Amino acid sequence: MSAETTPILAQRLPQTMPKSERLRFLLVEDNPVDVELLQSELRRADFVFTSAVVQTPEDFTREVRAHCPHIVLADYNLPQWRGMEALEILRREGLDVPLILVTGALGEVNAVECLKQGATDYVLKGALTRLPVAIHRALEEWRLREQRKQDEAALAEKVDELARSNHELEQFAYVASHDLQEPLRMVASYCELLGERYRGKLDDRADKFIGYAVDGAHRMQHLITDLLEYSRVGTSERPLQVTDAGTVLTSVLQGLQNAVEANQAVVVSETLPAVQADELQLGQVFQNLIGNALKFHSKRPPLIRVSAEVVEEMIRFAVSDNGIGMEKNASGRIFQMFQRLHTREEYEGSGIGLAISKKIVERHGGKIWFESVLGEGTTFYFTIRAAAEEVDGGRVYSSAAGGG
């Protein structure tokens, strides 16, 4: 093994390589003449460098552990081993060091194969004037890789920080909402007792004020319940598994049967395939969308259609109605918490249902959106990852038939 230091004025190097730092070259070469030619070419190109020469895998491993090089210049064929084996040693040591093959003859097939295996470049010994260009390019590629690693690490750290923050926020919302239930239940109960005991015994204004208090307490209870549901999407996640969307819809429509009958509605379902989902959360999405269709209906009896189709590896569900519809500019508001397009006097509700649906769909790796025509109706679309198996059988539900 030998070493040489050549203090020559440096050319402009990548930003991660300060000019005051010497480049460390590790030469895998058994021919002293070729070693001198390589070092002469490096000096001619005005590199400031140190170089070490090794001839065996053992010396190479020892050298990279003691002094990790910036560039490895390796002959393709040596008496005891091949230059490409140096690449395997670098990987085994967990080092990202550019390796340039410097060889007498390689052939296009071998050259392409070496590049595929991870060699940065190759230079023929009969054309060493190309070596500086190959070195600069290798250093620039290395700099870009290092920058990308730093950017990816920083992004991963930000993502983890955001995930922790969201988890803490969800936990806070859950605990706060849960702890508010008991005192609010007492307020609502005592307001109802006041209303029952003193109705008609005080003046009309007192009865009205008590009514306001009871109504406000009930609305607050509904709001807290919805907040709990929203926080549970992230805090009580169950594993996603093969789920029969048709069975889930059947269960949801059974729970909504009174509302269907009260509004003289008809709900038609096409064949729904199996999906990879949390059964309870998928049911929440169906319930929120069909419930909204029942609530925001026009003078006509509600007609609601539920369908699905395969789009690549996702199932795109559609829930359409013939209700009052929405303006196009509502798209940026309706999936946000507490955002309402109508007053509470017009339509009851907390304005959280669609926000819950959006959070559930995104948890499943999908997205949710809508298309609407004011006065004609709305179609909500959402995607869920398809399961390997599908479910057969279409279903039709109506206020007349009851379901089946």
Stockholm file with secondary structure:
# STOCKHOLM 1.0

chainA/1-404         MSAETTPILAQRLPQTMPKSERLRFLLVEDNPVDVELLQSELRRADFVFTSAVVQTPEDFTREVRAHCPHIVLADYNLPQWRGMEALEILRREGLDVPLILVTGALGEVNAVECLKQGATDYVLKGALTRLPVAIHRALEEWRLREQRKQDEAALAEKVDELARSNHELEQFAYVASHDLQEPLRMVASYCELLGERYRGKLDDRADKFIGYAVDGAHRMQHLITDLLEYSRVGTSERPLQVTDAGTVLTSVLQGLQNAVEANQAVVVSETLPAVQADELQLGQVFQNLIGNALKFHSKRPPLIRVSAEVVEEMIRFAVSDNGIGMEKNASGRIFQMFQRLHTREEYEGSGIGLAISKKIVERHGGKIWFESVLGEGTTFYFTIRAAAEEVDGGRVYSSAAGGG
#=GR chainA/1-404 SS CCEEEECCCCCCCCTTSCTTSCEEEEEECSCHHHHHHHHHHHHHTTCCEEEEEECSHHHHHHHHHHSCCSEEEECSBCSSCBTHHHHHHHHHTTCCCCEEEEESCCCHHHHHHHHHHTCCEEEEGGGGGGHHHHHHHHHHHHHHHHHHHHHHHHHHHHHHHHHHHHHHHHHHHHHHHHHHHHHHHHHHHHHHHHHHHHTTTSCHHHHHHHHHHHHHHHHHHHHHHHHHHHHHHHHSCCCCEEEEHHHHHHHHHHHTHHHHHHTTCEEEECCCCEEEECHHHHHHHHHHHHHHHHHSCCSSCCEEEEEEEEETTEEEEEEECCSCCCCGGGGGTTTSTTCCSSCTTTSCCCSCHHHHHHHHHHHTTCCEEEEEETTTEEEEEEEEEBCSSCCCCCEEEETTTCCC
#=GC SS_cons         CCEEEECCCCCCCCTTSCTTSCEEEEEECSCHHHHHHHHHHHHHTTCCEEEEEECSHHHHHHHHHHSCCSEEEECSBCSSCBTHHHHHHHHHTTCCCCEEEEESCCCHHHHHHHHHHTCCEEEEGGGGGGHHHHHHHHHHHHHHHHHHHHHHHHHHHHHHHHHHHHHHHHHHHHHHHHHHHHHHHHHHHHHHHHHHHHTTTSCHHHHHHHHHHHHHHHHHHHHHHHHHHHHHHHHSCCCCEEEEHHHHHHHHHHHTHHHHHHTTCEEEECCCCEEEECHHHHHHHHHHHHHHHHHSCCSSCCEEEEEEEEETTEEEEEEECCSCCCCGGGGGTTTSTTCCSSCTTTSCCCSCHHHHHHHHHHHTTCCEEEEEETTTEEEEEEEEEBCSSCCCCCEEEETTTCCC
//
